């Protein structure tokens, strides 16, 4: 599994994007006002990658998700 943190403009961690296979990418994000937990975030992202999810990721995550997909294709050959 590979992962990366998503950060806001002030460089605070606000989410996680992970990949468990070349076409299995998951994400998690915390709401405004919530405190980000790296462990819990990674757990949620991994679950979404393995089980699939109907939840739409925030628009701000689209670049990070695309980058993770490209990275996972190179990593999981």
C-alpha positions, 0 to 999 in steps of 0.5 A: 500500500502506498499513501500520501497526505492531502494538505490545505493552503496552510500545509495542515493535513486534511486528508489521505489518498492511498492505493492498494493496487494499480486501479484501487485508490481510496481517500478520506477527508476531515470536515472543517473544525474536525481534528485530523487523525492520520491513523483513522484517515488511512484506515478509512482510505484503505477501506474505500480502496478495497471495498469501493465507495459511492461517496464522491471525493471533494473537488480539491482532492481530484489532483491528488487522486489523479496523482496517486493513480498515476503513481500506483500504476508505476509502483504496482507493476 
